[in-house]
């Protein structure tokens, strides 16, 4: 008989040696598996970080690209307001009353004081203009901007041509606090 034990395999290694090799291979596989898992986790973390930083940069670019487009005159820097009170006038046809509370916005306090000294003239002009508004004009919402513009032109015509405040249009805005018919 030969010196080979029945436990030996075909290549002349013992089962014990094979188990040690398998055990070592398993350890190497586990450590390789751990390295691979760590590598994948690191890759995913870096990818997530890259997309996060990219989205922050994109958000900053979007904020910079947003432009506010306004129609109409620029906002007043330091507005001065003059409350003219409430006006109730008959509308043509004597069926309805027009009720309106009006404020004027000035850029210059000297112009406001000038008009305040002549308030009865301004109120008469406003009452006369509001009294001429027809029901059809009132019902058309586009006419309200025209009514405001007409009032602004008429009120600004009260101011002197050469004034101390160097502003050719002292009344910058007409503000309706109430504007309805009864």
MOKA-V949103 format. One record per residue. PHI is phi in whole degrees, 0 to 359 (none if undefined). OMEGA is omega as a letter, one per 20 degrees, with the letter a starting at -180 (* if undefined). Layout:
# MOKA-V949103
phi,omega
PHI,OMEGA
PHI,OMEGA
This chain:
# MOKA-V949103
phi,omega
none,a
264,a
278,a
278,r
282,a
294,a
280,a
294,r
268,a
291,a
268,r
92,r
257,a
275,r
296,r
296,r
296,r
297,r
294,r
295,r
295,r
296,r
298,r
295,r
298,r
295,r
297,r
297,r
295,r
296,r
292,r
293,r
295,r
296,r
297,r
296,r
296,r
296,r
297,r
294,r
297,r
296,r
298,a
295,r
296,r
295,r
296,r
297,r
297,r
300,a
293,r
296,r
296,r
297,a
291,r
296,r
296,r
294,r
294,r
295,r
295,r
296,r
296,r
291,a
279,a
288,r
241,r
273,r
251,r
254,r
254,r
96,a
290,r
292,a
295,r
285,a
288,a
224,a
289,r
246,a
250,r
234,r
275,a
268,r
93,a
254,r
243,r
235,a
230,r
285,r
272,r
306,a
106,r
56,r
265,a
233,r
249,r
254,r
247,a
213,r
251,a
234,r
234,r
249,r
251,r
245,r
268,a
238,a
288,r
294,r
293,r
297,r
296,r
298,a
289,r
300,r
290,a
242,a
301,r
300,r
295,a
295,a
294,r
297,r
298,a
294,r
298,r
298,a
291,a
296,r
293,a
271,a
284,r
276,r
297,r
296,r
295,a
295,a
290,r
277,a
295,r
291,a
289,a
296,r
294,r
293,r
298,r
298,a
297,r
299,r
298,a
296,r
296,a
295,a
291,r
292,r
289,r
287,a
283,r
292,a
294,r
246,a
249,a
293,a
275,r
56,a
243,a
286,r
233,a
293,r
274,a
273,a
213,r
251,a
244,r
268,r
273,r
224,r
199,r
207,r
252,a
241,*
